[in-house]
Amino acid sequence: MKKTIIFVAPDSPNQVFFNLMNESSHIQILFYDSFHQIELAIDHRCIGIIVCQKNLTLKELSIWCRLREKNSIPFIFLTPGDNNQLELDILNQLLSLSSQCKDKKAKRERECVYLAPDTIYDPNVKMIWKHGEGQMLTLMEYRLLEYFLECGDWVSNIDHIINKVWGVDTFTSSNTVYVHIRKLREKIEADPSNPKILVTCHGLGYRLNVVNNHLEEAGYEDAYQYKSVEIEEMV
């Protein structure tokens, strides 16, 4: 199903230009003469609204404010002018909205991490789902897991873990790290006493197991899909 962009213009610009855009794009452009017509047209497929008119009436401003309160859909205002320049401006804005749409889709695809075929990490709610049951991570468990995910299959020693997870200037003992790793394992491992996901490299430190390799050995290569997670502010 195509995403949609709503285009509002009392005096429609070059229709041939838009027909070409509709034919070649994965986005459908919907045309309306005024603000009054677009309220019912906005749905989950809409990724942006482009308005091309010189001035808005008080009633149209009121509608715009109401739409902004209800939706997070971006509005783009263009000034009518020379057709060639207007088409260029519109094309730039369409490409921008299309790019934003793809970025959001890619971001959603990175949201869940399958630690094992039956163990899923959801960073949005900071939860581990194991055998269909959810467990909330504490703040430090969440930071630890994010840290190990960023490190990939690199081995991390205790000092590096403390510096990156707790902070360089904190007075955190190795015992504190051991306790939090044990608690994290209780939530992500099938058998915490015999960890397969967050493993100990004796004399070196810890690493997150290369799950693809582990699953191939177990015959699960088709059941698993690894998606990296960015360290970023959670929405």
C-alpha positions in Angstrom: 0.0 0.0 0.0 1.4 3.4 -1.0 2.1 6.1 1.4 0.3 9.4 0.7 1.3 13.0 0.6 -1.6 15.6 0.6 -1.1 18.6 -1.6 -3.3 21.6 -1.0 -3.4 24.3 -3.7 -6.4 26.5 -4.7 -4.7 27.0 -8.1 -3.4 23.6 -9.1 0.2 23.7 -10.3 1.5 21.8 -13.4 -0.7 18.7 -13.4 1.6 16.9 -15.9 4.4 17.1 -13.4 2.4 15.5 -10.7 1.1 12.8 -12.9 4.7 11.8 -13.7 5.5 11.8 -9.9 2.5 9.6 -9.2 3.5 7.1 -11.9 7.2 6.9 -10.9 7.0 7.1 -7.1 6.1 4.7 -4.4 4.1 7.6 -2.8 0.7 8.7 -4.0 0.0 12.4 -4.1 -3.6 13.5 -3.3 -4.8 16.9 -4.5 -7.2 19.2 -2.6 -8.4 22.8 -3.2 -8.5 23.8 0.4 -7.8 23.0 4.1 -11.5 22.2 4.6 -11.2 19.0 2.5 -8.2 17.4 4.0 -9.3 16.6 7.6 -11.1 13.4 6.5 -8.2 12.5 4.1 -5.6 12.2 6.8 -5.0 8.6 7.8 -2.1 6.3 8.8 -0.7 6.3 5.3 -0.2 10.1 5.2 3.5 11.1 5.7 3.2 14.8 4.9 1.0 17.8 3.8 2.3 20.4 1.4 0.3 23.7 1.2 0.9 25.9 -1.8 -1.0 29.2 -1.4 -0.2 32.8 -0.6 -2.3 33.4 2.5 -4.3 31.4 5.0 -7.7 32.6 6.3 -8.4 32.7 10.0 -10.6 29.6 9.5 -7.8 27.8 7.7 -5.3 28.7 10.4 -7.8 27.3 13.0 -8.0 24.0 11.0 -4.2 23.9 10.7 -3.8 24.3 14.5 -6.4 21.6 15.1 -4.6 19.2 12.8 -1.3 19.9 14.4 -2.7 19.1 17.8 -4.1 15.8 16.6 -1.3 14.6 14.3 2.5 14.7 14.1 2.4 14.8 10.3 4.7 17.5 9.0 3.3 20.5 7.2 5.3 22.2 4.4 4.3 25.6 3.1 5.3 26.8 -0.3 4.8 30.2 -2.0 3.2 30.0 -5.5 5.4 31.5 -8.2 7.3 30.5 -11.3 6.2 27.1 -12.4 9.7 25.7 -12.9 10.9 26.9 -9.6 7.8 25.7 -7.9 8.1 22.2 -9.4 11.7 22.1 -8.1 10.7 23.2 -4.6 7.9 20.6 -4.6 10.2 17.9 -5.8 12.8 18.7 -3.1 10.1 18.5 -0.4 8.7 15.3 -1.7 12.1 13.7 -1.7 12.6 15.0 1.9 9.3 13.5 3.1 10.0 10.2 1.2 13.4 10.0 2.9 11.9 10.6 6.3 9.4 7.8 5.7 12.2 5.4 4.8 14.3 6.4 7.8 11.3 5.8 10.1 10.8 2.4 8.5 14.4 1.5 8.9 14.4 2.6 12.5 11.4 0.4 13.2 13.2 -2.6 11.7 16.0 -2.1 14.2 13.8 -1.9 17.2 13.7 -5.6 18.3 16.7 -7.8 18.8 16.3 -11.5 18.8 18.8 -12.8 21.3 17.6 -16.4 20.7 14.7 -17.8 18.7 12.5 -17.5 21.8 14.1 -14.6 23.5 13.4 -11.0 22.2 14.7 -7.7 23.5 12.4 -4.7 22.9 14.4 -1.5 23.6 11.3 0.8 23.3 9.8 -0.6 26.5 13.1 -2.0 27.9 11.7 -5.5 28.1 12.9 -9.1 27.5 10.3 -11.4 26.0 11.1 -15.1 26.7 8.8 -17.9 25.8 6.1 -15.2 25.3 6.5 -13.8 28.9 7.7 -10.3 29.4 10.2 -9.1 32.0 11.2 -5.5 32.6 14.9 -4.6 32.7 16.2 -2.3 35.4 18.1 0.8 34.3 21.5 -0.9 34.8 20.4 -4.1 33.1 19.2 -2.1 30.2 22.5 -0.1 30.0 24.5 -3.3 30.2 22.6 -5.0 27.4 22.8 -1.9 25.2 26.5 -1.8 25.8 27.1 -5.4 24.9 24.9 -5.1 21.8 27.1 -2.2 20.7 30.2 -4.1 21.3 29.0 -7.0 19.2 31.3 -10.1 19.6 34.1 -8.1 21.1 35.3 -9.2 24.5 34.9 -6.5 27.2 36.9 -6.5 30.5 35.5 -5.3 33.8 37.3 -1.9 33.7 35.9 -1.1 30.3 32.4 -2.1 31.3 32.5 0.1 34.4 33.9 3.1 32.4 31.2 2.8 29.7 28.2 1.7 31.7 28.7 3.3 35.1 31.1 6.1 34.1 34.8 6.9 34.5 34.4 8.9 37.7 32.2 6.5 39.6 33.5 4.2 42.3 32.0 0.9 41.1 33.4 -2.4 42.2 33.8 -5.5 40.1 31.4 -7.3 42.4 28.7 -4.8 41.5 29.2 -5.6 37.8 29.0 -9.4 38.6 25.7 -8.9 40.4 24.1 -7.0 37.5 25.4 -9.4 34.9 24.0 -12.3 36.9 20.6 -10.6 37.1 20.6 -9.8 33.4 21.4 -13.4 32.6 18.5 -14.5 34.7 16.2 -12.6 32.3 17.8 -13.4 29.0 19.3 -16.9 29.4 17.4 -20.2 29.3 19.7 -21.5 31.9 21.6 -18.7 33.7 24.0 -21.2 35.2 25.1 -22.2 31.7 24.9 -19.0 29.7 24.8 -19.1 25.9 24.0 -15.5 25.1 26.1 -13.4 27.5 29.1 -15.6 27.9 32.3 -15.4 30.0 35.6 -15.5 28.3 37.8 -16.7 31.2 40.7 -14.4 32.0 39.4 -11.8 29.5 35.9 -10.6 30.3 32.4 -10.9 28.8 30.9 -10.8 25.3 27.6 -11.2 23.7 27.6 -14.5 21.9 27.6 -14.4 18.1 24.0 -15.6 18.0 24.0 -16.4 14.3 26.8 -18.9 14.7 25.1 -20.4 17.8 21.8 -20.8 15.9 23.5 -22.3 12.9 24.9 -25.0 15.1 21.4 -25.6 16.6 19.8 -25.6 13.2 17.9 -22.3 13.7 19.6 -20.2 11.0 16.3 -19.6 9.2 14.4 -18.8 12.4 16.7 -16.0 13.5 17.2 -12.5 12.3 19.6 -10.2 14.0 19.0 -6.5 14.0 21.4 -4.0 15.5 20.2 -1.4 17.9 21.4 2.2 18.1 22.3 3.8 21.4 19.8 6.7 21.2 17.1 8.4 23.1 14.1 6.1 23.3 10.8 7.3 22.0 
